[in-house]
Amino acid sequence: MFNAIEKNNQNVGGNILDRYSEQYIVRGIGMLKSEEDIRNIVLKSEKGTPILIKDIAEVRIGEAVRQGPR
């Protein structure tokens, strides 16, 4: 999913995606303008049918995660 977002949007809005013990920092100018833009990114195609992010994940705007010492 992370590669699909990267390929569909070289500049993205800021936040952090957690995956197992790693964090992916997503930041930049941002070509994605809404949650719906993210939901409609094609992850792959099966027999000509696109599989979209919204088919496998919930996309929502959340709170920014605090980084560094408190």
C-alpha positions as CSV (number, residue, x, y, z in Angstrom):
1,M,0.0,0.0,0.0
2,F,2.9,2.4,0.8
3,N,4.4,2.0,-2.7
4,A,1.0,2.6,-4.3
5,I,0.6,5.9,-2.4
6,E,4.2,6.9,-3.3
7,K,3.7,6.1,-7.0
8,N,0.4,8.0,-7.1
9,N,1.6,11.0,-5.2
10,Q,5.2,12.1,-5.2
11,N,4.4,15.0,-2.9
12,V,2.0,14.1,0.0
13,G,0.6,15.7,3.1
14,G,2.4,15.1,6.4
15,N,1.9,12.4,9.0
16,I,3.4,9.1,10.0
17,L,2.4,5.6,8.9
18,D,3.2,2.8,11.4
19,R,4.0,-0.6,9.9
20,Y,5.2,-3.3,12.4
21,S,8.2,-1.8,14.1
22,E,8.9,0.8,11.4
23,Q,7.5,4.3,10.9
24,Y,7.1,5.9,7.5
25,I,7.1,9.7,7.5
26,V,4.9,11.1,4.8
27,R,5.4,14.8,4.1
28,G,5.6,17.3,1.3
29,I,3.5,19.7,-0.8
30,G,0.8,17.2,-1.4
31,M,-1.0,16.4,-4.6
32,L,-3.6,14.3,-2.6
33,K,-6.2,16.8,-1.5
34,S,-8.7,14.6,0.4
35,E,-9.3,11.3,2.1
36,E,-11.3,10.3,-1.0
37,D,-8.2,10.8,-3.2
38,I,-6.3,8.3,-1.1
39,R,-9.2,5.9,-1.0
40,N,-9.2,5.8,-4.8
41,I,-5.6,4.9,-5.3
42,V,-5.2,1.6,-7.2
43,L,-3.1,-1.0,-5.4
44,K,-3.2,-3.7,-8.1
45,S,-5.5,-5.1,-10.7
46,E,-7.0,-8.7,-10.6
47,K,-8.3,-9.9,-14.0
48,G,-8.9,-6.3,-15.1
49,T,-10.7,-5.3,-11.8
50,P,-8.8,-2.6,-9.9
51,I,-8.2,-3.2,-6.1
52,L,-8.4,0.2,-4.4
53,I,-7.1,1.3,-1.0
54,K,-10.7,1.7,0.1
55,D,-11.3,-1.9,-0.6
56,I,-8.9,-3.1,2.0
57,A,-8.4,-0.2,4.5
58,E,-10.2,2.6,6.3
59,V,-8.8,6.0,5.4
60,R,-9.4,8.9,7.9
61,I,-7.7,12.0,9.1
62,G,-6.2,11.6,12.5
63,E,-4.2,13.5,15.0
64,A,-0.5,14.1,14.4
65,V,1.7,11.8,16.5
66,R,4.1,13.5,18.8
67,Q,7.8,12.7,18.1
68,G,10.8,13.2,20.3
69,P,11.0,13.7,24.1
70,R,8.0,14.9,26.0
